[in-house]
Amino acid sequence: MPARDTLSGVALDLGGTKLAAARIAQGEVVARAQVATRGSASAAEQVRDMHALARKVGLDSSDRVGLAVAGRVDAGGIWRAVNTETLSNLDDVDLRQLASEVFARFVTVLNDAQAATLAEFHFGSGQGSAAMAYVTVSTGVGGGFVIGGVPVRSPNGLAGHIGFSTSRLATRRCGSGRMGTVESVAAGRAIAAEARRMGYPVDDARDVFDAWRAGGEWAGQIIDSSAAAVAGMCADLAAILGIDRVVLGGGIGLAEGYAERIRHHLDAEPPLFRPQLVGAELGQDGVLLGALVQPDRSESDT
């Protein structure tokens, strides 16, 4: 198990709505910067954006660099979008090679939720779990698993894209092309879209949460449907993988009151299908820390 104080370098987190960079020294973030993600930019443009942001946090020629990105990164370092509503201009990009050329060094690349999974397992709320799932509810819904101390990965990079599993509460198609997915009802984009379909002119999911806290019944219904879909997914993970602990992260997942709604719905499940639900201890920094965790030599560095 790596020690947190061995993590030093520059980490980048490319999500559906934001691109974040951090300089990390002995496991602590000492500088950070953030810009909006250009969702329609090409892969080359995305990497140039990452490099420019890395320079803002003091990128040095001797720094290790780790990239954590939304989408699918396979065992060969090839980057592909799964949800084209989030990243619309990616097509079989050799991200490892491209980033290594732009940054002029070997660059580690992996999925953003997998990075957070590693960080939470080693340094955060997943410590001590025999079968942990990390679940992020944000712009989309994603995750990752560590079972028996071993990260669960697949050659095609799809393992952990749990938001594209189906939910009995969902009836719409999501950006992956699948019908009735958890993401199509639970994600931030889905929450805002449902509010607009109901006639409420919201900008994003934050407006729906604000309305819920102000007593808006309509907003509470939307958020409760999101939480119920995530709870059902957690019960499914317990049934399929024997998950004993779910670490919940992401902007929606960590929003005030959201975890309590998930627990309410999990309580309706038989005890065997109720994994422990805990908040991500590392918050939004989990992805950045995880991007710098050195892969085991026996595993792919994706």
C-alpha positions in Angstrom: 0.0 0.0 0.0 1.5 3.4 -1.0 2.1 6.0 1.7 0.3 9.3 1.0 3.5 11.3 1.7 5.2 9.6 -1.3 2.8 11.4 -3.7 4.5 14.4 -5.3 4.1 16.0 -8.8 1.3 17.6 -10.8 -2.1 16.0 -11.2 -4.9 17.0 -13.6 -8.6 16.1 -13.4 -10.6 16.5 -16.6 -14.3 16.2 -15.9 -17.5 16.9 -17.8 -17.7 20.5 -16.6 -14.2 21.4 -15.2 -10.5 20.9 -15.7 -8.6 21.1 -12.5 -4.8 21.0 -11.8 -2.9 20.6 -8.6 0.7 20.6 -7.5 1.1 18.0 -4.8 4.0 17.8 -2.4 4.3 14.8 0.0 0.6 14.1 -0.4 -0.7 17.6 0.2 -2.1 20.0 -2.4 0.1 23.1 -2.3 -1.2 24.9 -5.4 -4.3 24.5 -7.6 -6.0 26.0 -10.6 -9.3 25.3 -12.5 -11.0 26.3 -15.7 -14.2 25.1 -17.5 -13.9 22.0 -19.6 -14.2 22.6 -23.4 -16.5 19.6 -24.0 -16.3 19.9 -27.8 -12.5 20.3 -28.0 -10.4 17.7 -29.7 -8.1 15.5 -27.7 -5.1 17.5 -28.8 -6.8 20.7 -27.6 -7.8 19.1 -24.3 -4.2 18.0 -23.6 -2.9 21.5 -24.5 -5.4 22.9 -22.0 -4.1 20.5 -19.4 -0.5 21.5 -20.1 -1.3 25.2 -19.9 -3.1 24.7 -16.6 -0.3 22.6 -15.2 2.1 25.4 -15.9 -0.1 27.7 -13.8 0.5 25.5 -10.8 4.3 25.5 -11.4 4.9 22.5 -13.6 8.7 21.7 -13.5 10.7 19.5 -15.8 11.3 17.0 -13.0 7.7 16.6 -11.9 5.7 13.4 -12.2 2.5 14.0 -14.1 -0.8 12.1 -13.8 -3.9 12.7 -15.8 -7.4 11.5 -14.6 -10.0 12.0 -17.3 -13.7 11.4 -17.8 -14.4 8.7 -20.3 -12.9 5.3 -21.0 -9.1 4.7 -20.9 -8.2 1.2 -22.0 -5.2 -0.9 -21.1 -3.3 0.6 -24.1 -3.9 4.2 -23.0 -6.5 4.8 -25.7 -9.0 7.4 -24.6 -12.6 7.2 -25.8 -15.8 9.0 -24.8 -18.6 6.8 -23.5 -21.1 9.6 -22.9 -20.9 11.9 -25.9 -23.0 14.5 -24.2 -20.0 15.2 -21.9 -17.1 14.9 -24.3 -18.2 15.0 -27.9 -15.0 15.0 -29.9 -13.0 11.9 -28.8 -12.3 9.0 -31.1 -9.7 6.3 -30.2 -7.1 8.8 -29.0 -3.7 7.5 -27.7 -3.8 9.7 -24.7 -0.8 8.3 -23.0 1.4 8.9 -26.1 -0.1 12.3 -26.8 0.2 13.6 -23.3 3.7 12.2 -22.9 4.7 14.1 -26.1 3.1 17.4 -24.9 4.5 17.2 -21.4 7.9 15.8 -22.5 7.9 12.9 -20.0 6.0 9.7 -19.4 2.5 10.6 -18.2 0.2 8.2 -16.3 -3.4 8.2 -17.5 -6.5 6.7 -16.0 -10.2 7.3 -15.7 -11.1 9.9 -13.1 -13.4 7.7 -11.0 -10.8 5.0 -10.9 -8.3 7.6 -9.7 -10.7 8.6 -6.9 -11.3 5.0 -6.0 -7.5 4.4 -5.5 -7.2 7.5 -3.3 -10.2 6.7 -1.1 -9.1 3.1 -0.7 -5.5 3.9 0.3 -5.9 7.2 2.1 -9.6 7.9 2.7 -13.0 6.4 3.6 -12.3 3.1 1.9 -9.5 2.1 4.2 -10.1 -1.4 5.7 -12.9 -2.4 3.3 -12.7 -5.9 1.9 -14.9 -5.0 -1.1 -15.2 -1.3 -1.7 -17.1 0.6 -4.4 -16.5 4.3 -5.1 -19.5 6.0 -6.5 -19.4 9.5 -7.9 -22.6 11.4 -8.7 -21.7 14.6 -10.5 -22.2 15.7 -14.1 -22.4 11.9 -14.8 -22.4 8.8 -12.6 -19.3 6.7 -12.4 -17.2 4.6 -10.1 -14.6 2.0 -9.4 -14.0 -1.1 -7.2 -11.2 -2.5 -5.0 -11.9 -6.1 -4.0 -9.5 -8.0 -1.8 -7.1 -5.1 -2.1 -6.9 -5.3 -5.9 -8.4 -2.6 -8.2 -10.9 -4.0 -10.6 -9.9 -3.1 -14.2 -10.8 -4.4 -17.6 -8.8 -4.3 -20.8 -11.4 -2.1 -22.6 -11.5 0.4 -19.7 -15.3 0.0 -19.2 -15.1 -1.5 -15.7 -16.5 1.0 -13.2 -18.8 2.9 -15.6 -21.7 2.0 -13.3 -23.9 4.9 -14.3 -24.6 3.0 -17.5 -26.3 0.1 -15.7 -30.1 0.2 -15.8 -32.6 1.4 -13.2 -36.2 0.6 -12.9 -36.8 4.3 -12.2 -35.3 5.5 -15.5 -37.1 5.7 -18.9 -34.9 7.9 -21.0 -31.8 7.4 -23.1 -28.5 8.7 -21.8 -25.4 9.9 -23.6 -24.0 6.4 -23.7 -26.9 5.4 -26.0 -28.4 3.0 -23.5 -32.0 3.3 -22.4 -33.1 3.6 -18.8 -29.7 4.0 -17.2 -28.9 5.2 -13.7 -27.1 8.2 -15.2 -30.2 9.2 -17.2 -32.1 9.8 -13.9 -29.5 10.4 -11.3 -26.7 12.6 -12.8 -26.5 16.3 -12.5 -27.3 16.8 -16.1 -30.4 14.6 -15.7 -31.6 16.4 -12.6 -31.4 19.8 -14.4 -33.0 18.4 -17.6 -36.0 16.9 -15.6 -36.5 20.3 -13.9 -36.7 22.0 -17.3 -39.1 19.4 -18.6 -41.3 20.3 -15.6 -41.2 23.9 -16.6 -38.6 25.3 -14.1 -36.0 27.5 -15.8 -32.9 26.2 -13.9 -29.3 26.5 -15.1 -28.0 23.4 -13.5 -28.5 20.8 -10.7 -27.4 23.4 -8.0 -30.5 25.4 -8.7 -32.7 22.3 -8.1 -30.9 21.6 -4.8 -31.4 25.3 -3.8 -35.1 25.0 -4.6 -35.3 21.7 -2.6 -33.8 23.4 0.4 -36.2 26.3 0.1 -39.1 23.8 0.3 -39.8 23.2 -3.4 -41.7 19.9 -3.5 -41.1 19.5 -7.2 -37.3 19.8 -6.6 -37.5 17.2 -3.8 -39.2 14.7 -6.1 -36.4 15.0 -8.7 -33.6 14.7 -6.1 -35.4 11.8 -4.4 -35.6 9.9 -7.7 -31.9 10.5 -8.3 -31.1 9.2 -4.8 -33.4 6.2 -5.2 -31.7 5.2 -8.5 -28.3 5.4 -6.8 -29.5 3.3 -3.8 -30.8 0.6 -6.1 -27.5 0.6 -7.9 -25.7 0.2 -4.6 -27.9 -2.8 -3.7 -27.1 -4.3 -7.1 -23.4 -3.9 -6.5 -23.8 -5.7 -3.2 -25.6 -8.6 -5.0 -23.2 -8.8 -8.0 -19.8 -8.1 -6.4 -20.4 -8.5 -2.7 -19.6 -4.8 -2.0 -19.5 -4.1 1.7 -18.8 -0.4 1.6 -19.8 2.4 -0.8 -17.8 5.6 -0.7 -19.9 8.4 -2.1 -18.3 11.3 -3.9 -19.0 13.9 -6.6 -20.6 17.3 -6.5 -24.1 15.8 -6.2 -23.1 12.9 -4.1 -21.6 15.1 -1.4 -24.3 17.7 -1.6 -26.0 18.4 1.8 -28.9 16.0 2.4 -28.3 13.7 -0.6 -26.6 10.8 1.2 -29.5 10.8 3.7 -31.9 10.3 0.8 -29.9 7.4 -0.5 -29.8 5.8 3.0 -33.6 6.2 3.2 -34.0 4.1 0.1 -31.3 1.6 1.0 -33.2 0.9 4.3 -36.0 -0.5 2.2 -33.7 -3.2 0.9 -33.2 -6.5 2.7 -30.2 -6.2 5.1 -28.0 -8.4 2.9 -28.2 -5.8 0.1 -27.4 -2.7 2.2 -23.7 -1.9 1.9 -22.3 0.7 4.3 -22.6 4.2 2.8 -19.9 6.7 3.7 -18.9 10.1 2.3 -15.7 10.5 0.4 -13.1 11.7 3.0 -10.9 13.3 0.3 -13.7 15.2 -1.4 -12.8 16.7 -4.8 -9.0 16.1 -4.2 -9.4 12.4 -4.3 -9.2 12.3 -8.1 -6.0 14.5 -8.1 -4.3 12.3 -5.4 -5.3 9.1 -7.1 -3.8 10.3 -10.4 -0.4 10.2 -8.8 -0.7 6.7 -7.2 1.9 4.6 -8.9 0.3 1.5 -10.5 1.4 -1.9 -9.3 4.0 -3.4 -11.7 1.7 -6.3 -12.3 -1.1 -4.0 -13.4 -1.7 -1.7 -16.3 -1.0 2.0 -15.6 -4.4 2.9 -16.7 
